Amino acid sequence: MFPIPEQFSNVAKANLEAQLSLLTNLTSKAFESVEKVVDLNLNVAKASLEDSSIAAKQLLSAKDPQEFFSLTAAQAQPAAAKAIAYGRHLAGIATNAQAEFTRAAEEQFAETGRKVTELVEDVSKNAPAGTENVVAIVKSAITNANAGYEQFSKTTKQAVEVMEANMNSAVNQFSQAADKTANRARK
């Protein structure tokens, strides 16, 4: 009698436990990221309220229209810098969360692949004569699936890098535009 059903049962149980562990880990990371975003937004809202109050008091104390416009221009650059800092911080949180998700998924995939390969090796040792072709097909399918996942992972990483580069470029362009606007307003 072959212990194959027991082997499949053990692998299925271990795989389910690993998936539950992965889900728990990813959920925890997601909540941590959401908590960071909420904290960031609360801090930004509090700082914005304080800054708005100070700015309003300064604008109300202006003695003439020229001073009013000078104060308005002077406040534009710090506000733009804070918006840029917020965007970068938010992008950092998102990038870290994505990296954690990717790392956890890669670890899970590698572990599952290792277990499946071990199972196939064990089953092939106990396989009846004449099933060598089936075992070879299964091994080939596993190899192809691993290669496909690796390609998908590389493509995903490249897409994330392009997205980050585009975001940094947009933030830099916004920063330059804000600087130019602030400089023009001062003149």
N, C-alpha and C positions, 0 to 999 in steps of 0.2 A: 504494500500500500504506500502511496506517495503522500508526503506531508504537505502537498501543494495547497489544499484549501486552508490549512492552518497558517501557512506562510502568507497567503493573500489576506487572510483575516488579520494577522498581526500587522502587516504593512498598511492595510486600510485603517486600522485603529490608530497606528502611529501617525499616519497622514492626517487623519481627522484631528488628532490632538495638536499636531503642528499647525494646521489651518486655524484652529481655535486660538492657539497661542499667537499666531500672526495677526488674526483679527483683533485680539485684545491689544496687542502692541500697537497696531495701526490706529485703533480707536483712541488709545491713550495719547499717541503722538498728535492725532487730529485735535483732541481736546486741549492739549498743551499749546498748539498753534493758535487755536481759536482764543484761548485765554490770553496769549501774547498780543493778538490783534485787538482784543477788547481792552486790555491794559493800555496799549498804545493809543487807541482812540479816546479813552477816558483822559489820559494825560494830555493829549493834543487838545481835546475839548476844553479842559480846565485851563491850559496855557492860552488857548485862543480867547477864551472869555476874559482872562486877565489882561491880555494884550489889547483886546478890543476896548476894554474899559479905559486903559491908559491912553490909547490912541484917541478915543473920543474926548477925553479930558484935554489932551493936547490940542486937538482941532478946535474945540470950543474956546480955548484960551487964545486963539490966533487973533491978532490985532487988526489985520487987514487981509484982503484976498491973496496977496502975494505970499504972505507967511502961511496962510492956510494951504496953498498949493505946494509950497516948499515942504511943509510938514507931511502932506499926503505923499509926495514923492519920496521923502525920506523913509516913510513907513512901508513903501512898496517892496524894497529890496529885502529887508528882514522877513517880510511875510513870504516872499518867493523862496528865500533860503529855507524857511521852515517847511514850506510845502515840499521842497525838494528833499529835505532830510526825512520827512514823513514818508515820501514815496520810496526812498532808499531803504528805510527801516522796514516798511511793509514788504518790499521785495525781498529783503533779507529773511524775514520770517517765512515767506512763501518758498524761497529757495531752500532754506533749512528743512522745512517740512517735506518738500519734494525729495530732498536727498535722503532723509530718514525713511520715507516710504520706499524709495528705490532700493536702499540698502536692505531693508527688511524683506522686500519681495525677492531680491537677488539671493539672500541667504536662504529663504524658504525654498526657492526654486532649486538651488544647488543641493540642499538637503533632500528634497523630494526626488530629484534626479539621481542622487547617490543611492537612495533607498530602492528606487525602481531598478536601477542597474544591478544592485546586489540581489534583488529578488529574481531578476531575469537570469543572472548567473547561477543562483541556487537552483532555480527551476530547470535550467538547461542541464545542470549536472544530473538531475534526477529524471530528466525527460526520457521517454521511451525512444527506442531506436527508430529512425526514420523521420523524426521531427526536427532535424537539424536545420532544414530550410525555414521552417516556421520560426525557430529561435533566431536565425540570422535575419529574417524579416523584422522581427520585433526589435532586435538590437539596432538594425538600420533605422527603423522608425524613431527609436529613442535618440539616436545620434542626430538625425535630421531635426527632430523637435528641439534638441539642445542648440543646434546651430541656428535654427530659426529664432529661438528666444534670444540668443546672443546678438544676432543681427537686429532684432527688434529693440533690445536694450541699448545698443550703440546708436541706433537711429533716434530713439527717445532722448538719450543724453545730448545728442547733437541738436535736436529741436529745442531742448531746454536751454542749451548754451546760446543758440541763436536768439531765443526769446529774451534771455537776460541781456545779451548784447544790444538788442533793439530797445529794451527798456532803459538801459544805461544811456544809449544814444539819445533817446527821447528826453530823458531827465537832463542831460547835458545841453541839449538844444533849448529846452525850457529855461534852464539856468542862464544861458547866454542871452536869450530874449529878454528875460527879466532884468538882467544887468543892463542891457542896452536901454530898456524902457526906463529904468531907474535913473540912468545917467542922463537921458534926454529930459526927464522931468526935472532934474536938478538945475538944468541950464536955463 
